[in-house]
């Protein structure tokens, strides 16, 4: 377990730096353009890059995972170093701003499948759920701290300083992965040499032909599409329906993140099947959203956001753990890539659809529609048999 602690230490540091960087990029982008359409298109493009996980998961199977991760962290540090020089030496413009962020996002799509595929190699099977919950909890906590720090400092600290800090956090992450690589690198090399990993699309094919994984990923897509509007359009609910302040909006977002952390921890104390955990999470999510819409108060909204986050934590840890247990090691990178592509792209799609529908029926109706869809997924899930043995 020492290896996972070292890995998480590095990842939490780079997650903190990444969130500082993301907040700074969006802040300066708004200052440069002051155009919501441009910002929306750029933000949407960044989010759409997750579809590359279908391809980048191949690298996690084709090469030793720690080497892939070290390479990406090294490239990220170099990129941030170049960006720091550019932003210190020249005036910041939209091309250098978007260009650096675009490259950084692409590199990130290579790192994540490798990390998710590495965890089952360095963690005993009976500890996977615990480690996945730790991994999600640590990342979300680092994101929360980075978000709060970035929001507090962005008006006073230059973009170059934010980028420099981000580059330093990648160096810390690189150092941690080097330590892990020295301990498991030989075993990884032997594992890679023993398998053939020529087809980049093998992960998609495996998911398609595996009824259980196909069902789980479809479930995750539905949940993310439904929860997307609740998170992405929460500002409309807070300001337009509740007539609350920006403080309430920020608190709701923070409570959602705290809920994810709590759910990631609590799942380890729920001793039941994965299917029951998923059903419990979906039921809780449906009740929370419905209760929030029916009561329309600040207090219930804050409680509901935390409960929704807890349910999301349950779903994420359960899905990743079951997929890691049921996927052959030589395909794990590509299967993880396929899962991340499908599930991550579904959330911005849900936000976009929710935004369009809100114009015609109102935000409350959009949330109720989401609850209804979740209920349908819940009923369908109850009829599916998962081979968890």
Secondary structure as GFF3:
##gff-version 3
##sequence-region A 1 389
A	DSSP	alpha_helix	2	33	.	.	.	ID=ss1
A	DSSP	alpha_helix	36	48	.	.	.	ID=ss2
A	DSSP	three_ten_helix	49	52	.	.	.	ID=ss3
A	DSSP	alpha_helix	53	62	.	.	.	ID=ss4
A	DSSP	alpha_helix	65	89	.	.	.	ID=ss5
A	DSSP	alpha_helix	94	122	.	.	.	ID=ss6
A	DSSP	three_ten_helix	125	127	.	.	.	ID=ss7
A	DSSP	alpha_helix	128	153	.	.	.	ID=ss8
A	DSSP	alpha_helix	159	193	.	.	.	ID=ss9
A	DSSP	alpha_helix	202	209	.	.	.	ID=ss10
A	DSSP	alpha_helix	211	232	.	.	.	ID=ss11
A	DSSP	alpha_helix	234	236	.	.	.	ID=ss12
A	DSSP	pi_helix	237	241	.	.	.	ID=ss13
A	DSSP	alpha_helix	246	266	.	.	.	ID=ss14
A	DSSP	three_ten_helix	267	269	.	.	.	ID=ss15
A	DSSP	alpha_helix	274	295	.	.	.	ID=ss16
A	DSSP	alpha_helix	298	326	.	.	.	ID=ss17
A	DSSP	three_ten_helix	329	331	.	.	.	ID=ss18
A	DSSP	alpha_helix	332	361	.	.	.	ID=ss19
A	DSSP	alpha_helix	363	382	.	.	.	ID=ss20
###
